[in-house]
Amino acid sequence: MEYLENLNEVLFNKERESNNELQAARKELIKGLLGIDGFVSGGTTIGIKRMGDLDEKPFRVACKKRYSADEADTKAAVLCSGWQEEIKQPSWQPYKTVDVDGVKREVIDQNDVKLRNLRIELGVDVYNVVTNALMEINEYNPSGRIVVPELWNFKHGRKAAMAEVIKYVFRQWKSDKDMTRAVI
């Protein structure tokens, strides 16, 4: 029994060490990719997504329906920025806890006054963008409520695995290297 307990402890420590190393590598990849144009957007297959950051496009679409062409872009930027600030407020907790198959989960409270008014005033698309950002913030940084960069697979709409990020980066590097050789 003592042997099994020791083995369990060794394996647990090894797993923690491996996880710490993986997280450090993930942070370094994010830091490195943040400095490369084209990796921070949805314009690539693999890149950096800013979790909790609002997409301004639905705000622009909603504002074009309500304001003149001259005012729409400015009003959309102001509204998007205002809602980004609202999301950061720790005092605003538009969540409720529900039981899903015996597991407690936090979800958006559809009866939250601010969100209900947002849906009425600017429409479902803006509401969805704000609630998605709220859920991302709640998952990635609930205490700090700040936007967090994450390795992201834009093609599949999910967090990217380390292996696919590395494969993608090497493929891009090889492609750039081959293009440089062709020019020379």
C-alpha positions, 0 to 999 in steps of 0.5 A: 500500500505504501508503494502505491501511495508513493507511486501516486505521489510521484505521478501526481508531481510529474503531472503537475510539473508537466502541466506547469511546463505546458502552461509556460510554453503556451504563455510564451507562444502567445507572447511571441504570436502577439508580436506578429502581424496577422496572428491577432484576429480572425484572419488566420486559421490559428491565432490569438483571440482576445477572450472577452473582447467585443466585436464592433461589427454588430454594433455598426450594423445596429447603428446603421439602422438607427442613425445616419451614415455619418453618425453610425460608425462613431455611435457604434464605436462609443457604444461598443467601448461603453459596453466593453467598460461595462463588462469589466465592472466586477459589481455587475454580475449578470449570471445565475447558477443552474443545475445541468445534469447534476452539475452547477453551471453559471449561465447568463441571467436572461432577466438581467435588466441591462442585458434585456434593455440592450437586446431591446435597444440594439437587437439580438446580434449585439446582445449575443456579442456582449453575452459571449464576451461575458461568458469568456471573461467569466471563464478566463478571468472572472476576478480581474474581468480583463481581456485575456489572450488565448491561442485559438483555432478560428476555423473550428471556433475553439481553443487551439491545442498546442500541437496544432499551434506549433504545426501551424506556426512551422507551416507558416514559417516554412511557407515564408521561407520557401517564398523568400527563396523563390524571390532570391 
